[in-house]
Amino acid sequence: MKSARKVVLGIALPLLLLAAYGLWTANYRNPYFPTLLAIAERFQELWLFDRFVSDVLPSLRNLLTGYAIAVALGISIGLALGRIRVLRLLFTPLLDFARSIPVIMLIPPFVLTLGIGDASKLAIIALGAFFPIVLATIDGLRRTDPALIDVTRALRLPIWKEITVAWLPSAAPSIAGGMQTGLQFAFILMVASEMLAAIRGLGYVTMQAQLTFDSTSVWAGIVLLAILGFLLNLLFVSIRDHVLKWYVQSRASARSR
């Protein structure tokens, strides 16, 4: 019953907004705000057939590849900086400086140096997702219980064993939070990187529709992006809750007390 109630409450407001938009566009025709039927028809024509293989799949491939690079680098570098104090003191100011630069502003120089192909897109996506992951990893490692580390060292565990059984499990919830934020950044930058000097992709198609004043295609692209973003976050949360099942259960039991 609780799950059904959550689903009903979750979809109630979106359905209400859709109904309100449908009623408004049915009574007030505006070329920039097409009807729901027109958007649905254009969505089917554009994304379910013509552009799915040529634009949607390459965009998702760039997103997942760039995000995987960011996760690998973010956790590895965050682990080194979080464990080694000298490295943390040396590189933290550089990290703070670099993350203060809006990554979207780096799209033009990346395109100039790497070209309009997938390389510049991957670099932008990976860079944008890297910062929240590495910072969350450092923060999670610094929050590790010192008593737990004392136990592992008293047992004279090798360093790799100490990291895998103490440091990473303790920091895992914080790392997962950084990964979720990084995924959101990666999705936004996937679209932004395809809006400038691109020849395919979701952002490219939507931008071309905007330049030709094809508002129906713009809204169809927005709907697809909303669906993809929602499904990616849902998939991430499902995997996170499965991997961190112990943490989710402990949080649930703590709330029920």
C-alpha positions, 0 to 999 in steps of 0.5 A, spaced: 500 500 500 505 504 501 508 503 494 502 504 491 501 511 495 508 513 493 506 512 485 500 515 485 502 521 489 508 521 484 504 521 478 499 526 480 502 532 479 505 531 473 498 528 470 495 535 473 500 539 469 499 535 463 492 536 463 492 543 465 497 544 459 492 540 454 486 544 456 490 551 455 493 549 448 486 546 446 483 553 447 488 558 446 492 556 439 499 559 440 505 557 434 510 556 440 506 552 444 503 546 440 498 541 443 499 535 446 497 531 440 501 535 436 507 533 440 506 526 441 505 525 433 512 529 432 515 525 438 513 518 434 515 521 427 522 524 430 524 519 435 521 513 435 523 512 427 527 517 424 532 519 429 533 514 434 539 510 431 542 516 428 542 521 434 539 518 440 544 512 441 550 516 439 548 521 445 547 515 450 553 512 448 557 518 449 554 520 456 555 513 458 562 513 456 564 519 459 560 518 465 564 511 466 571 515 465 569 520 470 567 515 475 574 511 474 578 517 475 574 521 480 574 515 485 581 513 484 584 520 484 579 521 490 582 515 494 589 518 493 587 525 495 583 522 501 588 517 503 594 521 502 594 528 506 600 531 502 597 530 496 590 533 499 594 539 501 597 540 494 592 539 490 585 541 493 586 548 491 587 546 484 581 542 484 577 548 488 580 553 482 578 548 476 571 546 479 569 554 479 570 554 472 563 553 469 565 547 464 560 549 459 564 555 458 570 550 456 566 547 450 569 552 445 576 551 446 575 543 447 571 543 440 577 547 437 582 542 440 579 536 439 574 537 433 567 536 432 567 529 433 565 525 439 572 526 443 570 533 445 563 531 447 567 525 451 572 530 454 566 535 456 562 530 459 567 526 463 570 533 466 563 535 468 562 529 472 569 528 475 568 534 480 562 532 484 565 525 484 572 526 486 570 531 492 564 526 494 570 521 495 575 525 498 569 527 503 567 520 504 574 518 506 575 523 511 568 521 514 571 514 515 570 512 523 577 512 526 576 506 530 574 502 524 581 504 521 585 502 528 582 495 528 584 494 520 591 496 522 591 492 529 590 486 524 595 488 520 591 488 514 595 490 507 593 496 504 589 494 499 585 490 504 584 496 508 582 500 503 577 495 500 574 493 507 574 499 511 575 506 507 571 504 501 565 501 504 565 507 509 565 512 504 560 508 499 554 512 501 558 519 500 561 516 493 554 514 491 551 521 492 557 524 488 556 519 482 548 521 482 550 528 482 555 527 476 550 523 472 546 529 472 551 534 470 553 529 465 546 529 462 546 536 462 553 537 458 551 531 453 546 536 451 550 542 451 556 539 448 551 537 442 548 544 441 555 547 438 559 544 432 556 538 432 553 534 426 548 529 430 545 528 437 539 530 441 542 537 442 543 538 435 537 536 433 533 540 438 537 546 436 536 545 429 529 545 430 529 551 434 533 555 429 528 553 424 522 555 428 520 548 429 517 549 436 513 542 435 520 538 434 523 542 440 518 540 445 518 533 442 526 533 444 524 536 451 519 531 452 525 525 450 530 529 454 525 529 460 524 521 459 531 519 458 533 523 464 528 520 469 529 513 467 537 514 468 536 517 475 531 511 476 536 506 474 542 509 478 537 509 484 535 502 483 543 500 482 545 504 488 540 501 493 541 494 491 549 495 492 548 499 498 542 495 501 545 495 508 546 502 508 538 503 505 536 498 510 540 501 516 537 508 514 530 505 514 530 502 521 533 508 524 527 512 521 522 507 523 524 508 531 
